[in-house]
């Protein structure tokens, strides 16, 4: 488990210790295009910084991958589909960071947006309920 303290003024609940399970990356997949991300599983989670707002750096994973809290942009609902809640707070990585740190975990869809295969990195994609 990786402990991360949030040091911003985002919300009082984030000032608590957040435990994010860490995983060892599996063998790299073949880089492939994917269909538009649905925010949960499949070929990847919508992790493009252009789809997010209220982004706050929380810390780094054991492998040095930055971990953020964020919300998905309300004006991207049509792209993100019904599986992504634009009102909830999420925790995870930014695909653009991973282009340099773990490019094998990044996929691109036909629209040019990036998604992340979280099974390839030591960060979990978490929705705060």
N, C-alpha and C positions, 0 to 999 in steps of 0.2 A: 504494500500500500504506500502511496505517495501522499504525504500531507502537504497541503497548500493553504496558506493564509491569504485572504483577500485583504488588501490594504487600501482599497478605494472607498468611496462613499456611495457605492452603487445601491446597496440595500442591506439592512441589518442582518438578514439571514445569511448573507455571504461572508460576514465577518467571522463566522464560525469556522472551525477547522473542516475543510472539505477533504474527504478521503477518496482518492481516485485509484482504483485498482490498476496496477501496471501489468503488462503482458510482454512476453518476448515476441518479436515479430516472427512470422512464419516465412517460408521461402517466398521470394518475390514472384508475383504473377506477371504474365505478359502484359505490357502496357496496352490498354484497349480503350476504345471509345465506349461510352455508356449512354443509356437513355436518360432523359432528365431525372435528376435525383428526387427521391420521394421523402427524404429526411429520415429514413430508417432501413438499414440493411441493403440487400441486393448488391449491386456493383459498387455502391458507395453512398455516403451520406453527403448531402449538400453542404459543402465546406468552403465555398468560394467567398472571399471577403466581400465581394460585391453584392452578395445576397444577405448580408448581416448589418446590424446596427447596434448601438449601445455596447460596443466591444471593449472589454476590460481584460488586460493581461493579469492572470492569477499567479503564474509561476511557470516552472518547466518540469517536464517529466524526467525520469532517470536517464533517458536517452538524449535529453536536451531539447525536446520538442516543446515549444511554448504552448501553454494551456490557457484558454480564454473563457470568459463568460460572455454571452451575447444573446441577442434576439434576432429573429429573422425579420427582414423588412416587410412591412405590410403591403407595399406596392409590388412585391414579388409573389404574392399569393397565387396568381394564375400559373406562374412558372413552378413554384414549389408544390402545388397541389394541396389537397385536403389533409394529407398526412403530416403536414408541418403546421404547428400552431404559432402564429406570429405574436401572440401575447405572452408566451412562456419564455422563461430563461433557460438557456442551454449552456452546457460546458463541452468544450472540445478543442480541436485544432483548426488552424486556417490552412487551407490547401496551398496558398501561396508560400507559406513558410516551408511546407513539405516539398515543394519543388526543388529546394536546395538540400534539405535534410534527409528526406526519404522519398525520392521521386517515384519509386516503385509503388508507393501507396496512393498516388494521385492518378485520377482518370479525368477525361474531359468529355463532355457531351456534345452533341451536334450544335448546340447554341454557343459553345465556347466556355461554359461554366465548368468549374472544377468540382470534383467530389473526392472524398477520401475513403479508402478501404481501411477501416479502423482495425481490422484483424492484422494489418501489416505494421502497426505502430503500438507503442506502449501507452497510449492514451485512450480512454473510453469516451464515447459520445453519450452525454447524459442530459436528459430533460428534467429540469426542476419542476416538480409537481406542486 
